[in-house]
Amino acid sequence: MHVGKKVCGLDPDSEYVELAVEVFAMLADVTRVKIILALRSAGELSVNHLADVVDKSPAGVSQHLAKLRLARMVSTRRVGTTVFYRLTDEHASDLVIDAVKQAEHVVGAPPHHRPERLSG
């Protein structure tokens, strides 16, 4: 591709562009977005607790968590027979938050631009 040439990750020719598209594809699912938001606010949750929060079956949530784990967006901690999931870092959460903020623009005056939100 760019033999011997350093390309910034933010350049259109970057090798990371296709990987970024894969990240967006991973987050292009309602259940996975809800999981990311739930873990963002709770820090760490079991599959059963996440299933309750996102209103899906534990088996379905487990499949989504497996994909998020393969994408290195979540990591695990085991206590006995219970596995707890947490966000690996803040980047997936930041992407979801930015997407929600962008969605707020679609429906009108976004709350994140209101003066009372910006002053706190």
C-alpha positions as protocol buffer text, in pm:
chain_id: "A"
residue {
  index: 1
  type: MET
  ca { x: 0 y: 0 z: 0 }
}
residue {
  index: 2
  type: HIS
  ca { x: 236 y: 272 z: 124 }
}
residue {
  index: 3
  type: VAL
  ca { x: 569 y: 92 z: 140 }
}
residue {
  index: 4
  type: GLY
  ca { x: 819 y: 302 z: 329 }
}
residue {
  index: 5
  type: LYS
  ca { x: 572 y: 589 z: 360 }
}
residue {
  index: 6
  type: LYS
  ca { x: 422 y: 687 z: 694 }
}
residue {
  index: 7
  type: VAL
  ca { x: 55 y: 777 z: 670 }
}
residue {
  index: 8
  type: CYS
  ca { x: -129 y: 950 z: 952 }
}
residue {
  index: 9
  type: GLY
  ca { x: -421 y: 751 z: 1091 }
}
residue {
  index: 10
  type: LEU
  ca { x: -654 y: 1039 z: 1007 }
}
residue {
  index: 11
  type: ASP
  ca { x: -554 y: 1066 z: 642 }
}
residue {
  index: 12
  type: PRO
  ca { x: -803 y: 933 z: 385 }
}
residue {
  index: 13
  type: ASP
  ca { x: -533 y: 692 z: 263 }
}
residue {
  index: 14
  type: SER
  ca { x: -472 y: 549 z: 610 }
}
residue {
  index: 15
  type: GLU
  ca { x: -482 y: 177 z: 664 }
}
residue {
  index: 16
  type: TYR
  ca { x: -714 y: 251 z: 958 }
}
residue {
  index: 17
  type: VAL
  ca { x: -1001 y: 377 z: 743 }
}
residue {
  index: 18
  type: GLU
  ca { x: -1130 y: 26 z: 665 }
}
residue {
  index: 19
  type: LEU
  ca { x: -1089 y: -74 z: 1028 }
}
residue {
  index: 20
  type: ALA
  ca { x: -1289 y: 233 z: 1132 }
}
residue {
  index: 21
  type: VAL
  ca { x: -1569 y: 119 z: 903 }
}
residue {
  index: 22
  type: GLU
  ca { x: -1564 y: -219 z: 1079 }
}
residue {
  index: 23
  type: VAL
  ca { x: -1598 y: -39 z: 1414 }
}
residue {
  index: 24
  type: PHE
  ca { x: -1903 y: 148 z: 1284 }
}
residue {
  index: 25
  type: ALA
  ca { x: -2047 y: -180 z: 1153 }
}
residue {
  index: 26
  type: MET
  ca { x: -2000 y: -337 z: 1496 }
}
residue {
  index: 27
  type: LEU
  ca { x: -2191 y: -48 z: 1655 }
}
residue {
  index: 28
  type: ALA
  ca { x: -2466 y: -50 z: 1389 }
}
residue {
  index: 29
  type: ASP
  ca { x: -2695 y: -260 z: 1607 }
}
residue {
  index: 30
  type: VAL
  ca { x: -2952 y: -136 z: 1860 }
}
residue {
  index: 31
  type: THR
  ca { x: -2874 y: -403 z: 2118 }
}
residue {
  index: 32
  type: ARG
  ca { x: -2499 y: -343 z: 2103 }
}
residue {
  index: 33
  type: VAL
  ca { x: -2549 y: 34 z: 2138 }
}
residue {
  index: 34
  type: LYS
  ca { x: -2772 y: -28 z: 2441 }
}
residue {
  index: 35
  type: ILE
  ca { x: -2508 y: -261 z: 2589 }
}
residue {
  index: 36
  type: ILE
  ca { x: -2237 y: 4 z: 2543 }
}
residue {
  index: 37
  type: LEU
  ca { x: -2457 y: 268 z: 2709 }
}
residue {
  index: 38
  type: ALA
  ca { x: -2547 y: 35 z: 2996 }
}
residue {
  index: 39
  type: LEU
  ca { x: -2183 y: -51 z: 3061 }
}
residue {
  index: 40
  type: ARG
  ca { x: -2089 y: 316 z: 3033 }
}
residue {
  index: 41
  type: SER
  ca { x: -2323 y: 408 z: 3318 }
}
residue {
  index: 42
  type: ALA
  ca { x: -2287 y: 94 z: 3533 }
}
residue {
  index: 43
  type: GLY
  ca { x: -1921 y: 19 z: 3480 }
}
residue {
  index: 44
  type: GLU
  ca { x: -1955 y: -356 z: 3496 }
}
residue {
  index: 45
  type: LEU
  ca { x: -2251 y: -592 z: 3458 }
}
residue {
  index: 46
  type: SER
  ca { x: -2324 y: -963 z: 3425 }
}
residue {
  index: 47
  type: VAL
  ca { x: -2498 y: -1106 z: 3118 }
}
residue {
  index: 48
  type: ASN
  ca { x: -2824 y: -1151 z: 3310 }
}
residue {
  index: 49
  type: HIS
  ca { x: -2820 y: -795 z: 3441 }
}
residue {
  index: 50
  type: LEU
  ca { x: -2741 y: -660 z: 3094 }
}
residue {
  index: 51
  type: ALA
  ca { x: -3024 y: -870 z: 2951 }
}
residue {
  index: 52
  type: ASP
  ca { x: -3264 y: -705 z: 3196 }
}
residue {
  index: 53
  type: VAL
  ca { x: -3134 y: -356 z: 3115 }
}
residue {
  index: 54
  type: VAL
  ca { x: -3156 y: -396 z: 2735 }
}
residue {
  index: 55
  type: ASP
  ca { x: -3475 y: -608 z: 2752 }
}
residue {
  index: 56
  type: LYS
  ca { x: -3334 y: -902 z: 2556 }
}
residue {
  index: 57
  type: SER
  ca { x: -3273 y: -1267 z: 2636 }
}
residue {
  index: 58
  type: PRO
  ca { x: -2947 y: -1358 z: 2812 }
}
residue {
  index: 59
  type: ALA
  ca { x: -2859 y: -1583 z: 2518 }
}
residue {
  index: 60
  type: GLY
  ca { x: -2903 y: -1298 z: 2268 }
}
residue {
  index: 61
  type: VAL
  ca { x: -2707 y: -1055 z: 2485 }
}
residue {
  index: 62
  type: SER
  ca { x: -2433 y: -1314 z: 2523 }
}
residue {
  index: 63
  type: GLN
  ca { x: -2399 y: -1337 z: 2143 }
}
residue {
  index: 64
  type: HIS
  ca { x: -2370 y: -959 z: 2115 }
}
residue {
  index: 65
  type: LEU
  ca { x: -2114 y: -952 z: 2396 }
}
residue {
  index: 66
  type: ALA
  ca { x: -1909 y: -1218 z: 2218 }
}
residue {
  index: 67
  type: LYS
  ca { x: -1892 y: -996 z: 1909 }
}
residue {
  index: 68
  type: LEU
  ca { x: -1803 y: -689 z: 2117 }
}
residue {
  index: 69
  type: ARG
  ca { x: -1536 y: -892 z: 2293 }
}
residue {
  index: 70
  type: LEU
  ca { x: -1386 y: -1008 z: 1962 }
}
residue {
  index: 71
  type: ALA
  ca { x: -1379 y: -643 z: 1855 }
}
residue {
  index: 72
  type: ARG
  ca { x: -1199 y: -567 z: 2183 }
}
residue {
  index: 73
  type: MET
  ca { x: -1469 y: -321 z: 2289 }
}
residue {
  index: 74
  type: VAL
  ca { x: -1553 y: -513 z: 2607 }
}
residue {
  index: 75
  type: SER
  ca { x: -1349 y: -723 z: 2842 }
}
residue {
  index: 76
  type: THR
  ca { x: -1445 y: -968 z: 3115 }
}
residue {
  index: 77
  type: ARG
  ca { x: -1385 y: -1057 z: 3478 }
}
residue {
  index: 78
  type: ARG
  ca { x: -1497 y: -1388 z: 3624 }
}
residue {
  index: 79
  type: VAL
  ca { x: -1620 y: -1434 z: 3980 }
}
residue {
  index: 80
  type: GLY
  ca { x: -1707 y: -1799 z: 4039 }
}
residue {
  index: 81
  type: THR
  ca { x: -1947 y: -1890 z: 3760 }
}
residue {
  index: 82
  type: THR
  ca { x: -2050 y: -1530 z: 3686 }
}
residue {
  index: 83
  type: VAL
  ca { x: -1879 y: -1332 z: 3411 }
}
residue {
  index: 84
  type: PHE
  ca { x: -1886 y: -955 z: 3439 }
}
residue {
  index: 85
  type: TYR
  ca { x: -1845 y: -735 z: 3133 }
}
residue {
  index: 86
  type: ARG
  ca { x: -1699 y: -385 z: 3117 }
}
residue {
  index: 87
  type: LEU
  ca { x: -1589 y: -147 z: 2844 }
}
residue {
  index: 88
  type: THR
  ca { x: -1226 y: -200 z: 2748 }
}
residue {
  index: 89
  type: ASP
  ca { x: -1174 y: 176 z: 2715 }
}
residue {
  index: 90
  type: GLU
  ca { x: -1379 y: 490 z: 2659 }
}
residue {
  index: 91
  type: HIS
  ca { x: -1358 y: 495 z: 2278 }
}
residue {
  index: 92
  type: ALA
  ca { x: -1666 y: 282 z: 2195 }
}
residue {
  index: 93
  type: SER
  ca { x: -1863 y: 479 z: 2452 }
}
residue {
  index: 94
  type: ASP
  ca { x: -1745 y: 808 z: 2301 }
}
residue {
  index: 95
  type: LEU
  ca { x: -1854 y: 694 z: 1954 }
}
residue {
  index: 96
  type: VAL
  ca { x: -2199 y: 597 z: 2081 }
}
residue {
  index: 97
  type: ILE
  ca { x: -2237 y: 926 z: 2271 }
}
residue {
  index: 98
  type: ASP
  ca { x: -2139 y: 1122 z: 1960 }
}
residue {
  index: 99
  type: ALA
  ca { x: -2387 y: 920 z: 1752 }
}
residue {
  index: 100
  type: VAL
  ca { x: -2666 y: 994 z: 2001 }
}
residue {
  index: 101
  type: LYS
  ca { x: -2576 y: 1363 z: 1992 }
}
residue {
  index: 102
  type: GLN
  ca { x: -2587 y: 1355 z: 1612 }
}
residue {
  index: 103
  type: ALA
  ca { x: -2927 y: 1182 z: 1631 }
}
residue {
  index: 104
  type: GLU
  ca { x: -3052 y: 1459 z: 1860 }
}
residue {
  index: 105
  type: HIS
  ca { x: -2978 y: 1706 z: 1578 }
}
residue {
  index: 106
  type: VAL
  ca { x: -3209 y: 1513 z: 1349 }
}
residue {
  index: 107
  type: VAL
  ca { x: -3511 y: 1569 z: 1573 }
}
residue {
  index: 108
  type: GLY
  ca { x: -3452 y: 1936 z: 1650 }
}
residue {
  index: 109
  type: ALA
  ca { x: -3282 y: 2146 z: 1914 }
}
residue {
  index: 110
  type: PRO
  ca { x: -3038 y: 1905 z: 2075 }
}
residue {
  index: 111
  type: PRO
  ca { x: -3022 y: 1909 z: 2455 }
}
residue {
  index: 112
  type: HIS
  ca { x: -2642 y: 1897 z: 2447 }
}
residue {
  index: 113
  type: HIS
  ca { x: -2641 y: 2250 z: 2297 }
}
residue {
  index: 114
  type: ARG
  ca { x: -2873 y: 2408 z: 2550 }
}
residue {
  index: 115
  type: PRO
  ca { x: -2704 y: 2667 z: 2774 }
}
residue {
  index: 116
  type: GLU
  ca { x: -2808 y: 2494 z: 3098 }
}
residue {
  index: 117
  type: ARG
  ca { x: -2627 y: 2176 z: 2982 }
}
residue {
  index: 118
  type: LEU
  ca { x: -2311 y: 2362 z: 2885 }
}
residue {
  index: 119
  type: SER
  ca { x: -2272 y: 2555 z: 3210 }
}
residue {
  index: 120
  type: GLY
  ca { x: -2255 y: 2250 z: 3440 }
}
